[in-house]
Each structure stands twice: as C-alpha cells, then as structure tokens.
C-alpha cells in the first residue's frame, strides 16, 4: 500500500498545475458573467445603456487576469 502512494504522488504533482489553470479559467468566466449581469442591472436602474455593463465586465477581466498573473509569478519564484 505504501508503494502505491509513493508512485501516485509524482503523478499528482504533474497534473496539479493543469488543475490550477483550469480552475482559474472557471473563475475568470464566472466573474466576467457575474460582473456583466451586475452592470446590466445597474444600467437598467440608471437608464444608461451599456456603460456600466461594459465597465464592470472589463473590470472583472482586469482583476481576475491580474490575480492569475500575480499567482503565476509567485509560483515561478517558489520553484
């Protein structure tokens, strides 16, 4: 049983980075749609066509991609 655990650990380490990247893809997509929806609701309330909708959408993209870059840079330093 201990030999199985030792052989599976390097395999898990190989795929850990792929799982982290796919999780970030989900975060970017979810945050983009959430902020897009919130911007749409704010635009409906104030009567401003697509101003808040686009602003909130690009804000979500900027923040999530910036956070992804920050985490990737930190992982690069740790290795």
N, C-alpha and C positions, 0 to 999 in steps of 0.2 A: 504494500500500500504506500509506503514512503517513496518507493522508486517512481510510482505513477505521479505523485505530487511533485517530485523534483523535475520530471520530464515535462509536465504541463506548465510549470511556471515560466520557462523561457518562451513558450508558445503564446501565453497570455501577454507577456511583455511586448511581443512583436505586434500584436493587434490592439494594444492599448491606445496608441496614437491615432489609429484609424477610428476607433470608437469616440475618442475625444473630438476629432474633426467632425464626425457625423453629428455629434451632439451639438456642436457649435452651429452647424447648418440648420438644425431644428430651432435653435434659439434665435438665429437671425431671421428665419422665416416667420416664426411666431411673433416676435417683437415687431417686425415690419407690418404684419397684418393687424396686430393689436393697435399700434400707433396710427395706422391708416384709418381704422374704424373710429378711434377716438377723435382724430382730426376731422373725419366726416361728420361726426355728431356735433362737434364744436362749430363746424361750418353751417350745419343746419340751424343751430341755435342762433348764431350771429348773422346768418344770411350772407356770408362771404363764400363765394363759390368754391374753388379748390385750394384756397390759400393755406388754411390750417392742415388740410388733408395732406398736401404735398410736403409742407414743412415738418409735420410730425413723422411722416414716412421717412424722409431723408435724415431726420434726427435719429430715428431708430437705427437706420442703416449705419450712420456715422458712429453712434455709441457702441453698437454690437461689434462692428468690424474693428473699431479701435480697441475694444476689450479683448477680442480674439488676438489681435496683433500683440498686445501687451502680454497676454499669457504665453503666446508662442515665443516671444523674446525672452521671457523668464525661463521657459523650459530649455531654450537654447543655451542660456547661461548655466543652468544646472547640469547639463550633460557635459 
